[in-house]
Amino acid sequence: MTELYLRLLDRVLTPVLLVLAIYLMLRGHNQPGGGFIAALMAATAFQLQIMSRGSDVVRKAIGRYVQPGIGVGLLLAVGSACVGLLSNNFFRGMWGPSFYLGSLDVKISTPLFFDAGVFFTVLGFSVSYLLGLSEAAPEFFEEEPGPAPAPSQQDGGAA
């Protein structure tokens, strides 16, 4: 059973961390931030959930999306690089329309898709690693505990 304060922190901090991760990902191709640090921020939110709810609950909720997320991320990153390469704008990227999301200027571009690919790839690997790390080692449970040894005279036992 997890502690009450940890469950409360999970309910409060997980949405904050995920919104911060999205913010960092959307502003990253123009300013510091980007897909890598945003994915680590989102992985922190999932780690908080693993600690407060347990790895089995988190695995049931998002476990089937981890491997496809890595594949989608790799496709997005490589695909955006190939689009830039085919259009002879590999280093500058292709820039499309932009819109404002609050005070954040979001530009639809190949660097944004590349950042999204990095985000999904790093998030998938990080969550997969965290879920694997939270499992109990199978060899820990293999040995059955035997009977306790009888106390000897040296240990202060009866003769």
C-alpha positions, 0 to 999 in steps of 0.5 A: 500500500502506498502512502497517502502523500505519494498518491496526492503528489501523483494526482497533483504533479503528474498533470503538471509534469506532462503539460510542462513536457508538452510545453518544452517539446513545442518550444524546443526547436526555437529555444532551449528545450526539445524532444529529449528533455520533454521526454525525460520530463514525461518519463518522470511523471510516469515514474511518479505513477509507478511509485504511487500506483504500482508497476502493474497498474501502469503497465496495464494502462500504457504497457501496450503503447510503449513499443509502438511509441518507439517505432512511431518516434523513429519513423517521425525522426527519420521521416522528417530528416528524409523530407528535409534531405529530399527538398534540399533544405536538410539543415534549414528545415521546411517551415509551414504555417505557425499559430499561437498556443497561448503565448507560445508561437508554434511553427509546423516544420520538419524540426517540430516533427523531428522533436516529436520523433525524439520525444516518442523514442526517448519516452518509449525507451525510458518508460520501458526501462522504468517498468523493467526496473520496477519488476521483481527479479525472478531469481529472488523468488526461486529459492524456497526458504528452508527450515531454520538451522538448529542452534548450536552450543556455540550460539548459546543453544541447549546441549 
